[in-house]
Amino acid sequence: MTTRIRYRPAATRAALAPLLAMLAAAGCGRADATPAETAGWGRAELVSQETGNGATPSVFSTAGGDRVLAWVAAPGGGEAGRLHVSVTPAGGAAPLPTTTIADPIGPISAHGEAPPQIAGDSAGRLYVMYSVGKVIPGRRFPASALRVVRSEDRGRTWSAPITINDTGELGEFGGHNFHNLVTGPDGVVYATWLDSRTGSSGVWMSRSRDGGRSWEPNRPIYTDPTCPCCRTAIAAGANGELYVAWRAILPGDVRDVVVMRSGDGGRTWDAPVRPREDGWVFPGCPHAGPSLRLGPDGAVHVAWWTGKEQEAGVYYARSVDRGRTWAAQPIGVGERSTPAHVQLAVLDSSRVLVAWDDGLSAMPRILVRRSTDGRTFGAPEVLSDSGVAATYPVPVVRGDSVTIAWSQMTEPAHREHLVEDAKMKDPKAAKGLPRVGQSEIFVRTGALLGAP
């Protein structure tokens, strides 16, 4: 059963053809990995069969243990994206009827690097932030608006969507995308995104102090050159402590990930710090942003991808001094790698999981590595089946288990997708709204990340 909600109007990643060509030998350096069946994982479960297709998943666990899964689907796999939210209550209860939201101002974007983002608070409120796209004649890339819906009853009913960005070149539409969302312990909701309203890309933020009903005026928190198509990441701690990560453009066209801290709820910020000086020089955007988590002990965890030759792939770093210094280590690297999309799950100071779509293989596959001491990681484990393209994993810890959701399509469909991306090599080519295509959403659940 699907509950469909339509509101009356109230007022996949972009092309990387040059990089893909450069990394044509991505099949080299493939890491050995343990099949999921022998590593304590349950069977992969198709969860988007009700919507016929699905892309860009996001997964969240509430304070009460409910699992919230969101994704974008579209009739016929086209561009008319709608948001779907499925809530599975804690304690083994049956999932609630899936909620479907068709936004009144346009189609919800099925962009893998800008998926719906879920947050929640201790009072049981839930929030989902997403991007709505609009094709503008004469503009190469679609304009976008950032929207949010909220639930006051643990996902049973949802509000009408409102816009978070307060201005755009075209009304509420403009260069607002690659967003993230988090709720602090005090219930304040924070949103970050990349914004080009001033003419170049920068990191912007807003916050809500009234349960998502209204949002403060947007303001930039970083205006130096910023890679325009790599998602932001945000984590919130006690007493207004915030961390934000993104991919900066440093002198010499170096595209490295940086982390920045605020101790006062985002009013002022320390200087950004690189968790590792990758030194990756690339005159383009890889569409691969960082993942950021804050542990209960105050340790800051970040994971990211770099295309630096001879050192290309996924890295993880940890800071125990509020982001001033970092201990970084490789998670899955090789001579060359196509962009990998990495996400973190952190339970406590010891138990950490890194999930990513393998850029060292000819076909992307979902890999995870788990740590039980916060410093060393076990061997890679493969969660997706062979012969398919599996991308954009998102993990969440729920009770005594960890769940990974991802997008998946057949190998022929993936090859077709790459061909379409390659057409954007032409600087005069206009990019339309992203299609869902033949993608589907799978989830897999495994044992908790070892003993504490």
N, C-alpha and C positions, 0 to 999 in steps of 0.2 A: 504494500500500500504506500502511495506517495502523496503527501500533502503538497499541493501546488498553491503558491501564494503569488498573486500579481498585484502590483500597486499602481494606482492611478498617478500620472505625473503630477508632481507638486511644483513646480516652477519649470611561438615557441622559440622560442628564443630566436633572435635575429641572426642574419647570416654571418658565418665565419669562414667563408670559402678560402681566403688566403691561408688561414691557420690550418684548416683541414687538409689543404694541399701540402703544406709544409710537414704535416704529421701523418702523411699517407702510410708510413710504416708503423702505425700505432699497434699493430698486432705483435710487434716485438716487445720483449720485456714483460710479457704477461706473467703475473705472480701466481704461484701455486696457491691453491686455496682448498679448504675443507668443505665438502658438500654439506648443506644445511641439515640433511637428514641424519648425518652422523655427529652433529654438533648440538643436538638438543633443541632444534627448532621444529615447530609444528608444520603442517602442510600449508603451502601458499593458498590463500583464499581469494577468489574473485569477488569484489564487493560492489562493482559498478554495473552488474548485470541488469539491475533495475532501471538504470538510465541508458542502457544500450552502448555507452562509451564513457570515457572519463579520463581526465588529465589533471595535472598540477595538484596532487593531493597535499593535504596538511592534516596533522593529527595532534591531539592535545589530550592530556589527562587532567581532570578537575581535582580539586582538593578532596572531594568525596570519592574519587576513583572512577568516575564516569569516563568513558572513552568517546571523544568527539572527533569525527572524521569529516573533512570537507573536501570537495573536489568540484571541478567544472566539467559539465557535459553539454552537448549541443545536439539538436535533431540532425540526424544523418552525419554526425561528425563534423558539422560545418562551423561557421563563425559565430552563430547566435548563442553564445555561451550563457549558461545559467548556473547558479550556485546551488550545490546540493550539500546538505548537512545531515549526518547520521550520528545519533547518540546511542551508545550502548551503556546502560546503567551498570553501576558496580554490583557485584554479588551474583553475577551470572544471569541477570534478567535479560529478557529478549530486547533487541534493539527497538527504539521508538520508531514510528513511521518517519521515513526520510522527508525532510523539508526541502522544497525546491523554491528558489527565489529567482524570479526574472526581474532584473532591475529596470525601472521605467525610463532611465535616460540612455540606455544602450546595452549592447552585449557585454557580458562579463568576460574578461580576457583569460584565455587558456595559455598563458605564457609561463613556461616552466620555471623561469628565473624570477617570476613575480606571481607566485601562487597565492591563493587566499591564506590569510594568517589568522590564527585562532589565539585568543587569550581569555582568561577567566579570573575571578577573584574568590575570596573565601566565603562571600555571601551567596555564591551560586550563580552569579551573573556570567554570561558568556558573550564574547564579542568575536565577530569575523570581519576582517578588513580585506577588501579586494579592489581590483582595478577594472574600470569600465573603459572600453576603447571606442574611438570615433575616427573614421577616415576623413581627412580634410583635403579637398582638392589642392594640389600644388605642394603639399607637405609630404616629405618622403616617408616618414613614420607616423603611425596613428597618434593622435592626441589621447590623453587619458585623464580620468578623474578618479580619485581615491574615495571609496565609499565604505561605510561600516553599518552592520546590523547588530543588534544586541538582543539577548534573551534574558528575561528576569526569572525564568522558571526552569533552568537547567536544560534548555534546548527544546522545550515542548512548543513554544510559540516564539515568534521573532518580530521585532519592530520593523517599521518601514526604514529603508536605507537613508542615510544622510551623508553629505559630502564632508570630508575632512579638510581637503585643501581649500583655502579660502579665496584663491584667485587663480586665474589661468589666462593664457593669451586669448582664449576663445570661451569666455565665460568661466564655467567651472572646469572646462577641459584645457589641458596644456601639457607640459612636460613633467608630469608627476607619476612616478612609478618606482618599481623595485623597492617595495615597502616592507616593513616589519612592525610587529605589534607586541606589547608586553604590558602586564599589570603588576604594579609594585605591591609590596606587602600592605601598604596603606590604602589600597584600592584605586590609586591614581592610574589611569591608562595612558601609556605613551605610544606614539606612532612616529616612525622615522621613514624617510624615503629619499630618493634622488629627485631633485627639482631643477628645472632649467629656466625658471621664470625670469631670471636676471640675464639670460643669454648664454650661460654656461652651466654645466652640471655641478651641483653642490649637494651637501647633506642637510636636510631640513627636518624639523620635528614639530609636533603639536602634542598637547596632552588634554585629557578630560578629567575633571575632578567631580563630576556628577553622574558617574556610571554610564558614560558614553552618550549622554543626551546632548551635550554641547562640547565644543572643542575650542581651545584657546587659539588666538591668532598664530598663524604659522610663522616660524622664524628659522633662519639658517643657523646651523651650528658648525659648519665647515664650508668655506667658500673657495678654498684653493682648488686647483684642478682635480677633478674626480672622474674616475672611469664611469661613463654614463649608463652602462647597461649591466652592472653587477650589483646584485641586491645588497641592501644594508642588513645589519643584524643588531639587535639591542637586547640587553639583559638588565634587570633591575634588582637591587638589593635593598637592605634596610636603610632607613633615614635618608631617603632620596638619592642613594648611590646608583648611578647609571653607567653602563658601558655601551659604546656603539662601535661597530666595526664596518669597514667598507674597503673597496679597492681604490687607492689614491693614484694619481698621475704625478710622479715625482720627477725632478729634473733629469733630462735625458730620455724622457718617455718611459721611465721605469714604472711598471704597473704592479705595485706591491700592496698587500693588505696592511691596514693600520688599525689600531684600537685606541679609543679616546675615552677618558673617564670624567664624570661629573660627580661632585659630592653634594650637590644642592638641587637635585631634581631637574637638571638641565639648564639652569640659569647661567652657570659658568662652566668652563671645560679646561682640563689640562691639555697640554700639547699631545697630539697623537704620537703613538709609538709603534714601530714595526715589530711584531713578535719574532720575525726572522727577516733578515735582509736578503730576500731572494735575488733582487737585482734583475728582474725579468724585464727586458726591453722589448716592447711590442707596440706598434702604432695602430692599435685597435682595441676593441673591447671583447673579452672572451665569454661574456655572459656566465660568469662563475664567481659568485660572491662568497663571503665567509659565513661560518656558523659560530655563534657565541653563546656561552652558558656561564652562569654564576653558580658555584657550588654552595651548599649550606655552610661550609667553613670559611666562605669568603674568597676561595680560590677562583680565578677567572680562567676559563677554558675557551680556546678558539681553534678552529680548523679551517683550512682553505686549500685551494688548488693554485699551483703556479705552472706556467709553461716554460720555465727556464730550461733550456736544453742541457742534457746530462743530469739535471736535477728535477725533472718535470714530474708533477703528480701531486699527491695529497700530503699535507703536513698537519701536525697537531702541536699546540704549545699551551703551556700552563704558567700562570703567574700567581705567586703567593704574596706579592707586595703591591696589590692594587694596580697592576698593569704597568709598573715601572720597569721591571725586568721580566724576561720570559725564558723558559726552558723549552726549546723546540726540538721536534724529532720527526723523521719521515715516517709516513704510514703506508703509502703505496706509491713508489716513485720509479722512474726509469729514464732512459735516454730521451724519449719523447712521449708526449701524452696529449690526447685530445682533452678538451675541458671536462673536468669532473665536477659534480655538484655534491658537496659534502655537507653532512649534518651531524650534530652531536646530541647525545643524551647523557646527562650527568645525574647520578643518584646521590652520591656523597663524595667525600674526599678521596675515596679509593676506587669507586666503580664508575667507569667512563666507557662509553661506546661511540665509535666513529663509523658512520655509514656513508657510502659514496657509490656513484656509478663509475665503473672502472674505465678510465681513459687509456689504459695500457693495452686493452684488448681490441681486436678488430670490431667486435660488437659490444656495446656497453652492457654490463651486468652489475647486479647489486652485490656489493661486498661490505662486510662489517669486520671490525676488529674490536675486541673487548679487553679492558684493563681491570684488574681487581686490586691494583695498588696505586692507581693514579699516575704511574710512571712507565711501566712496561706493558706492552700489548701482546695478546696472543696472535696466533696465525690468522690470516684472512679466512673468512667463511663466505661461501657463495650462497645467496638466498634466492636468486632468480634461476629459472630453467635455462638450459642451453638452447640455442637456435632462436632466441627472441632478443629484442632490444629492450632493456630495462633501465629506466632513468629516474632521476629526481627522488631518491629515497628520503623519507622523513621518519625518524624514530621517536618513540615516547615511552617512558617508564610508567607502568601502571600496576600498582600493587607489587606482586612478586614476579612480574614478567616485563618484558620489553617487546613492543610491537613496532614493526617497520612497515610503512606503506610506500608504494612506488607506482610509477606509470610504466606501462608495458605495451609493446606492439610487435607485430611480426617482423622478421628480417626484411622481407620485400617492402613493407610499409615504411620501415626505417630508412631503407635505401632511397625510396621515393622522397621522403622528407629531406634527406641530404641534398638531393638534386634540386629541390625547390629552394633550399637555402643557398645553394651555389649561384642561383640566378641573381641574388642580391649583390654579387661581386660588382655588377654594374652600378656605379655611383648615381646614375640617373633612375635606377629602378625604384619604384614606389612599393613599400611594404604594406600589404593589407592587414586586416585583423587576423590574428592567429587562429588556425583551425584546430579543433580537437582531433580530427582525423580518426584513425582506427585504434587509438589508444584506449587502454582499460586500466582500472585501478586494482592492485593486488595488495594484500596484507599478509604478514607472517609474524607469528608470536613465538618467542623463545623464553628460556629460563632467565631469571634475573642474573645480573652481571656478577655472579660469584658471591661468596660470603663476605660480609662486611669486615 
